[in-house]
Amino acid sequence: MQTSLALSSSLEAAVQAAHAGAAILQAYASNRSELVIDLKMRNDLVSQADREAEFAVIDILRSQTPEFGIIAEESGGQASGQASWCIDPLDGTTNFLHGIPHYAVSIALIAHAGTQVNGEILAVDTPVIGVVYDPNREEMFTAMYGAGSWLNGQRIYCSHADSLANSVVATGFPFRDFSFADQYMPALHYAIEHTRGIRRHGAAALDLAWVACGRFDAYWEMGLAPWDVAAGTIIVREAGGISEDIYEQLPWPSRGYVYSGGKTVAPELLDMLKPHLKYPQKP
């Protein structure tokens, strides 16, 4: 008989790991001029702050949940076992390096297809734990599959905006991969003219967390990585919203093409995007 995932203890481990990673980031934040910064590719930076924060996160998760696989932005890894951690030790690296206090540690647990969660056998890979910690505001967003989403221990919910026209919508401009610009730019132009306003803050995990607590009514972005959106996806879903693959091909937006929002606005957002999409081959 298959054992169900222990979600509560996994969430506790992720929260502890997020605090540990954030402590390292904040220690470096006041001495940014001394950071050694490497260029991974155009507009894609990494520093020892990212690497050390990731090490701290992984160290805690490995010690407390050795049965899970680990996939992390800087050190890689692979999926294994019933579930795997998906880690971004510093979401919003460019903000961090420029002294803009808007970045987060993002940690998600992805349960693999066939795993039992809360008595349910999952048919597809599914985010089941999400933690996004903003150390500048001391805001800890958490979610557990089937149990809800919280901000600093208080339940949160997506907004009840009734239309895109009455919505503040977040997005992220192409910054590293410009291959999808012809899909993105026409939708952005439409959104500028047909929403209450567009915001671009530069940290996808926090964009999704802010959708979950109703600060943003909707959000979309293209060309991200799985660790950018994994935790935020379950936080939005457990807050009563939608966070899905723009191309409607994957069980969660693991290729980094994500749209999200409340249950009324998110479908309207997708309808706005669809005329401009070039659908990839199904995986």
N, C-alpha and C positions, 0 to 999 in steps of 0.2 A: 504494500500500500504506500502510495506516494505521500510524503510529508508536505503539508502546506507551508509556504514561506512565512517566516516569523517577521511580519511587517513592523510591529512596534519596536522591537529591538534594532531592526535595521534603520528605522527612522532615527532612533536615539544615536546610533553610531554616525549617521550622516550629519546630524546636527553638531555633534562633538567635532567631527572632522572639518566642517565648515568654519566653526569658530577657530580651530587651530590654523587653518589656511589663512583666514582673514587676519589673524594676529600677525602673521609674517608680512602680509601685504601692508598693513598699517605701520609696521615698524620701518618698512622701506619708504613709505609715502612721504615722510618728512626729509628723506635724503635721496630724492630722485636723481639729483645730479651725479651721484656716485654709482648709479646702476649701470651695469654692463648690459647693453642692449644689442641683440642680434636681429638681423633681417631674415625671416624665413622665406618670404617672397614679397612682391610689391605690396606695400601698406599692410604687411602682416609681421608684427614685431613680437619679440619674446625677450624677457629679461630674467635675471636670476631670481627676481621676486616671483614670477610665474613658476619657475622650476622648483624653488624651495617650498612654495605654498602647496604645489602639487605633491611633493614628497611627503609633506606633513599630512595631507589628506589621505594619501594612499597608505601611509604607515598605520594610521588609525583604522582604516577600513580593512586592511589585511589582518590586523591583529584581532579585530572583533568579528569579522565575517570572512574567514579564510576560505569558505566554501564557494564564494562568488568570484566570477571573473572581473577583470578591471580593464576599462578602455579610457584612457586619459589623453587630453590634448597634446601634451608635450612629450610624454614617455610612451605613448601608444598602448600596447597590450592587446588582449583578445577576449572575446566572449567565451564563457565556459560555465558549466554547471547549470543549475536551475535559473540563475539570474546573473546579471553583470552590472557593475557600477559604470556609469558614464559621467566623466568628471571634466569640468572646466574650472581650473583653479583661479582664473582671473578672466571673467567675462567683462569686456570693456577695457582691454589692455591699452589702447590708444588714449582713452580718457585718463587712465591711471598715470601713464607716462607724461601726459601734459598737465597733470595737476587738476584735472576735472573730477570732482568727487562724485562720480556716478559709475560704479563698477560693482561686481559681486563675485562671490564664490558660488558655483552651481554644481550640484551633485544629484544624480538620479540613479535609481535602481530599475533596470529593465528586466522584467521576468520573461523568460523565453517560452515560446509556444510549447504547450504540453505541461507547463508548470501549474500546480494547484495553488490558487490564491483565494482566501476566504471561502473555501469549499468549491470554488469554480475552477475548472480546467481551462486555461487560456488557449484559445485557438491560434493566436498570433502573438508575436513579441509585443509587450505592452509595458509602458512606464508604470511602476506601482508605488514608487517613493520619489518625492521631489523635495529638494531643499535649495533655496536661493537666499543667500545672506548678503545684505547690503551693510557693510560695516560702517559706512559714513553716517547713515541714519539709524543704525542699530536695528534694522528691520529684518526679521527672520521669517521668510515665507516657507511654509511646509505643506505637504499633502501626502495622504496615504490612500491607496486604492480602496474605494468603497466607503471611505470614512470622512472625506471632506478636506478642505483647505483652510489654513490658518495664517494669520499675521500676528506674530508675537503672542500666540496662544488664543487669539480671538478669531472666530469663524469669519471667513470672507466669501464674497459672492461677486460674480460678474455683474456689470451694470444691466439695467433693463431698458437701455436705449431702444426706441421704437423704429429707428431708421438710420441709414448711413448719413443722411442729411443732418440729423441731430447728434452726430457722433464726433468725438475727438479721436482721431485715428493715428496710431504710431506706425512707423515704418523704418526701414534701414536702406540707405542708398547703396548702390554698388560701390565697393571700395577696394576689392581685391580681385575678384573675377568679374569681368565686364561682358562676358559672353551672353548674358541674359538681358542686357540693357534694353534691347528692342522689345522685350516682353514687359519690362518694368516701367519704362518711362511713359508710355501712353496711359497706363493705369494711374501713375502718379499724377499726371496732368489732369485726368478726370477727377481724381480724389481731391485735388486742390480746389477744384471748382464746385464739388458736390458734397463736401463734408463741412462740419463746423470748424475743423482745423486739422493740420497735419503736424506731427511731432517726430523728431529724429534725435534720439538721445544717445545712441551708440553702445547699448548693452542689451542684447536680445533677451537674455534671461530676465532682466528687470522689466523689459517691455512686456513680456508675457506675465510676469508676476503682477504688474500694474493693471493688466487686463483682468486678472483674477480678482483684484480688490476693487475694481470699478473706476480706477483713475483714468484708464483708457477704455474706450468702448470697443475698440477693435485694433488689430495689428496684423501687418503682413510683412514678410521679408523673403528674399531669395538668395541663394548662394551661401548659406550658412553651413555649419557642421553639426553632426548629431548632438555633441555635447553642449552646443549653444542653446538647443531647444528642448532637450529631453526632460529636464526638471520642470521647466516652465509649462510644458505640455500637460503634465498631470496636475500641476497646480491650477491651471485654467479649467481642465476637465472636472476636477473635483470641486471647483467653485461654481459649477453649473454651466460652464461655457463649452465652446468648441475650439479645439486646436488640432488641426489636421494638415495633411499633405495637400498643397495647392493642386497637384496633378491628380489627386484622388486615387493614387495607386498603392499607397503604403499604409500600414496600420497606424503608424504615427510618423510625423514629418522627419524621418531619420536622414533624408538627403538634404535637409536644411532649406526646403521650400515650404514655408509655413503660413497659414492664415488662421486667425483666431478672433474670438469675440463672444458676445452673448448670443443666445440661440436665435434671436431675431436678426441681429445685425451681421453675424458671420456669414450666413448664406447670401446676403445681399453683397457683402464684400467679395465673396467668391464669384458671384455673377458679374461684378465689375472687372475682375481679373481675367475671367475665362476668354473673352474675345481676343485677348492679346497673347495667350499662351501658345507655345509650341511644345506639344506633348512629347516627352521622351518615350523610347521603347519601354514597355513594362519590364520590371526586373524579373 
